[in-house]
């Protein structure tokens, strides 16, 4: 019996599969990966106790990420002296730079190493790096801390995304990615609220004389809370039995990391499906990312709603994302991913174009909410297609390549959009912000039409499934 015809490994309380955690040796059916591969009893999500632990770990670490981000920005603004904006730009830039140079190599390491151990080591590493922050009082030190954190994240994220298909059944990938999106971004308001609450906690400790010797303040409490979330995440992931499918072809001994990076990019360029999905996701980040730097100006100068108006637009976007993710998760068994992805991208472009074209705050909020619905669908479906369409031995490198592309697209939107808007304001009578946002929507539409042409000609025949592309 071939390995492809073997039944999936299942949780069993009396017959633990001790091989499940050894990379490349777990008997996992490619058409139906182990629902859990774990011998641990406990709650299950999508039929898998291991995925439940991985998801809880992501919720915990994402919550810590948001708390830590706000704390780092607060510290940076404080130590930045007379130029806090420049200091913040340098620190945030340090979170993006490693992705351009190290993400692809990180993907090679993720595909070579035991992914569970990679995630555990990265969580512990991020916790240890963050623990040094209370003793950092220079912008240079904050830049170095940010660089180190990003290196660990560049390993953790592809390892996590590449592992999901080995923990849930193929038909549950859409739901799994919906849960991941909620874990990544749904924890932001909670993290912000917790950071704000640490002011009261620090004051309470001060009133009782507890922090006179420890010098505990709001930032310190936030940092150590972040450290605790990463350590808890590491503990949760350590309990997971993470299966791996056996590579179709053994990796050549002594093969260089550069050769494997080239292999992943050749695969992307040679696979119309993967290429179209990555372009759709990346251009969506370019167009949608423009809202971050230009949204406040648009709300103030075009909608005449001021900063509160921008807050309402963000609220509408968040609500739309939630509706899109929940709706897609509920309908996951009745959709063909490759057929739905292009309309979702086109929908994001159309709603963004409409939102930018109106001068009414209420109408703009409605269209922004629609954009959120489409954007949530693009993210979930795009990740699902990538997970379905790439073999396990190459999946870490493909997601690492995507994170490289996403950082490039975000850098373009965050840096180029304000410059272009300012230039257009000088030479045209129409609002430069509005024209720039129109351009962003047009970029999304072009990507949608490209995906429509590619994916409709190569769509899967079974809802929720697609044939695995050759590595």
N, C-alpha and C positions, 0 to 999 in steps of 0.2 A: 504493500500500500504506500502510495506516495505521500509526502508530507502535506501536500495540498488537500488530500482527501481525509486526513485525520480529523477526528472530532475536536472541537475546541476544549482546551483545559478549563475546568470549572472549579469553583471553590468546593472543598470537601473537608469536613471537620476532622476526619480520621485518616485521610491519606494525603498528607501535605506533599505538594510537588516541590521538592527542594531545588529542582533545576530552574524554577520559574524566574529566579532573580539572576541567573547567569546569562550574560549577553550571548545571543546567538544559539542557545541550546534548548530553549523552551519550545515544546511542541504546540505551536499556535497555528491554527488554520487561517490562511490569508483571507478567506471569504467569511470568516466568522471568528475573530480573535477572542481570546479568553475573556469572558465577561468580567472576570476579576483576576484570575491567576493567583489569588491570595487564599491563605488558609485561616485568616483572621476572622473571627466573628465580629459582628457589629452592624451598624446601619449601612444601607446600600443606596446608591443613587444610580439610576439607569441599570439596575441589576448588578452593580459592581461595588463591592466594599472598598476596593483599592481606588477606584475613581472617586468615590465619596471622600476618601482621605486626601487625595490629591486636590480635589476641589476645595475642601475646607482649608487645606494648606495655602491654596491660592487666595482664598478670601482673607485669611489671617495676614499673609505677607503683603497683599495689596493694601489692606487697611494700614499696615505699618508703613508701606511706601508713601501713602498720601500724608500720613502724620509726619514722617521724616522729611518729605519734600517741603512742607510748610515750615518745619523747623529749620531746615537748611536755608531756605530763603530768608527767614527771619534773622538767622545768625549772620548771613551774608550782608543783609542790609545794615546790620549793626556794626560789623567790622569794616564795611566798605568806606566808612568815613564820609568825605564830602562827595563821593561819587558812588552811591549805592547802586544806581542803575547799571553802571559799567561793571561793578563787581558781580551783580546778579547775572549779567550777560555772560561773563567769563565762566562762572560756575555752571550755568545751564549749558553753555557751549561744551564744557568738559563732559557733559552727559551724552553728547551727540557724537563727538569726534571719534571715540574708539570704534563706533559702529562702522565707520567708513574703512577702517584698516584691519580690524580684528574679527568682525562678525563672521566672515566666510571661513577663516581659520578655526574659529570657535565651533562652527558647524561640523567641520571635519572631526574635531575632537569629540563632539557629542555623538557622532556616528561610530567612532572608534571605541569609546569608553562605555562603561556601565552608566546608563542615564540616571538611574536612581542615585547612585553615588555622586554623580555630577551635581544633581539638584541639592542633595544634602550638603555637600561641601560648599556650594555657592551660598546657600542660606546661612551656614555657619560663618563663612567668610564675610558676607555682608553684615552680619551681626557684629563681628569683631571690628570691622572697619568703622561702623557707626559708633561703637563704644568709645572710639578715640575723639569723637567730635566735641565733647565738652572741654577738651584740652586744646582745641584748635582755635586760634584767635587771629589768623591771617587769611587773606584771600587766597594766597598761594596754597596754604594748607587745605582750604576748602576745595580748591580745584583738584588737588591730588586725591582727596577723599572721594570726590565725584567721579574721577577717572577710575578709581579702584572699584567703586560700586557698579559702574557701568560695565566693566569687564566681567564681573560676576553675573550681571544680568544678561549679558550677551551669551553666556553659556546656559543659564537657567531657562530662559524663555524657549529657545529651540528644543532643548531637552524635554520640556514640558509638552510643547505642541506635538513633537514627534512621538511622544509616549501615549497620547490620548487614544489613537486608533488601536492600541494594544490592550486597552482596558475596557472598552465598550464595544458592543456589536456595531457593525457598519451602519445599520439603520438608525442608531442612536447618536451618530456623530453630530448631526445638526443640533440636537438638544444639548449635547455635551459642550459644543462651542457657544451655544446661547448661555449656558451656565457660566462658562469662562468669561464671557463678555460682562455679565452681571458682576462677577467677582472682581474683575479688573477695574470697572468704572463705577459700579453701584456703591462701592465703599468710599468714594470721594467725599460726599457730604458727611458721612459718619466720621471720617478722619479729620475733616475740618472742624467739626463740632467738638471732637475729643481734644484737639489741639487748643481750641478756645477754652475748654473746661479746665485745662491744666493750669490756667492762671489762678482759678479759684483754689485748686489743690495746692499750688505753691504758696498762696496766701494763707491757707489753712495751716500748712506746715510751719510757715513763718510765725504765725500767731502763737504757736506752741513751742517756738524756739528750736524746732527740729532741724531746720536747714541752716542754722547759723554756722555750723562747722562744715556741713556738706555743700553749702552754696547751691542749693537746689532752686531752680527757677522754671518757668514755663518751658523753655527750650530744652533744658536738661531732662525734665520729665518726659517730654515728647520723644527725645532721642532714645532714652532707655526703654520706653514703651515700644519703640520701633525695634530695638534690639531683641526684646522679648518675643515679638511677633515672628521674627526670622528664626529664632531658636525653636519656637513652637512649631513652625512650619517644617523645620529640619526633622524634628521628632516625628511628626505625622508622616512625612514622606519616607522616613526610615522603616516604617511598618508596612510599606507597600511591597507586594511581590510583583515586580514589573517584568512581564515576559517580553521576549524579542523574537521575531521571526528569523529563521535561518537564512543567511544571504544566498541569493541565487547563484552567485559566483564568488568563490573565496577571494578576499582582498589580497592582492599581490604583496609579498613580503618586501619590505624596504621601500614601498611606494611613498613618494613625498606628499606632504600636505598640499603643496601647490598643485600637484597633478590632480588631486582629488577635488580641489576648489575648481579647477578648470573643467573637470568632469561635470560638476553640478551646474555650472553656467552653460556648458554645451547641452546638457539635458534641458535646461530652461529654454534656450534658444531653439532647440529642436522639437519641443513639445508645444504645439499651438494652444492647447488647453491651459497648461500651466503658465505659459507666457501671457495669455490674455487675462487670466485671473490676476496675476501679479501686476500687470499694467493697470487693470481696473482698480485694484486696491490702492496702488501707488498714486495714480492720478486723482483718485478720490481724496487722498490725503492732501494733495496739492490744492485742489479746489476747496475742500472743506476746511483745511488748515488755515486758509486765508481769513476765515471768520474770526480766529483768535486775535490777530493783530489789528484787523480792520473793523471788527464788530463794534467796539466802543465808539469809534469815529462815525460809523454808519448810523448807530443809534442816536448819536448827538446831533450830527449835521444834516442827515437825510430824514430821519424819522422825528427829530426834535423831541426825543424821549429821554435824553441824558443817560447817565450811568444806570439808573433804575431800569431803563428800557433795555439796555444790554443784558442786565440780569434776567429780565423776562424772556429775552430771546434764548438765553442759555437754558432757562427752565423749559421752554417749549421744545428745544432740541433734545434735552434729556428725556422729557416725557415721550417724545416721538421714538427715540431709541428704545425705551422700555416697551412701548406698544409693538414696535417692529420685532423685537427679540421674542417677546411672549407669543405674539401671533405666529411667528415662524416656527417656534418650538411646538406650538399646538398643532400646526399643519404639516409637520415634518414628514409624515408618512404618505402624504398626498402630493408631494412636489418632486419635480425632476430638477436637481440642483443646477445642472448646466443650462437648462432652459430658463430658469428664473433669475440667474445671475445677471445677464445683460439687461433685462427690464428693470432690475433693481438699480443698476448703475445709471441707466437712462433716467429713471425716476428721480434719483438724487440730483442729477444735473438739471432736470426740468423744474423741480421744486425750488432749487437754489436760484435758478434764473428768475422764476416768478417772484420769489421772496425779495430779491434785490431790486426788482423792477417796480415795486409798489412803495408808496410813501406813508402807508397806514400801518401803525404798530400792530394792530389786531390782525390785519391781513397777513402781514409779514410773519407774525408768530404762527399763524396757521400753516403757511408754506414751510416755515422752518421746522415745525413739528412733522410735516410730511417728509421733509428731507431727512429728519432723524429716523423715521420709519424705514426709509429706503437704505440709509447708511447702515443701520443695524443689520438689515438683511444682507447687504453687500459683505459686511465683515464676517457674519456667521457662515453664509453660503460659500464665500471665497475660501475661508479656512477649511471648510468641509471638503470642497473639491480638491484642494491641495493634499489633504490627508488621505483622501480616497485614491488620488491619481498618482501618488509617488510611493515607491516601495520603501520598506522600513529602513533598508541599509543606506538610503539616500535622503531620507526625510529630514534629518537634522540639518543637513547642508542647504536644503531648499528653503527651510524656514529661516535659517541664518541669512541666506541671500535676500529673502524678503525683508528682514529687519534692516539690512543694509540699504535696500531700496527705499524703505519707509523713512529712514532717517534723512536720506537725500531729498526726498519729496517734502518732508516737513521743513527741512532747512530752506528749500526753495520758497515754500509758502510763507514761512515766518520772516525770512530776510528780504526776499525780493518783492513781496506784495506791498509792504509799506513804502519801499523806494519807488516802485512803479506808480503807486497811487499819488505820491507826492509829485512825481514828474508830470503825470497827466493833469494834475490840478493846475500846474503852471502853464500848460500849453493849450488846454481845452476848456470850454465854458461849462461842460458837464462835470459833475462830481467825479474826481479821479478814483475815489473809493468805490463808487458804484460801477465804473467801467472795469476796474480791476476785478471786482467780484463777478461781473459778467464774464470776464475772461476765464476765471476759475470754473464757472459753471460750464462754459464752452469746452474746456479741457475734459471735464467729466463726461460730457455728452459724446465727444469724439471717442473716448475710451469705451463708452457704452456701445456705440455703433461698431467699433472694432470687435468687441466681445460678442456682439450679436451675430456678426458674420462668421466668427470662428466657432463659437460654441454651439450654435444652432446646426452647423454642418457636422458636428461631432458629438451630439448630445447622447447621453446614456439612454438606454431603452427601458430601464427599470427605475422607478421612483426611488430616489435616495441612494442609488448605487451607480457606480461607473467602473469600467474595467481598469485594472491597475496598469499604468503605463510602464513600459520597460525601462529599467534603470540604465 
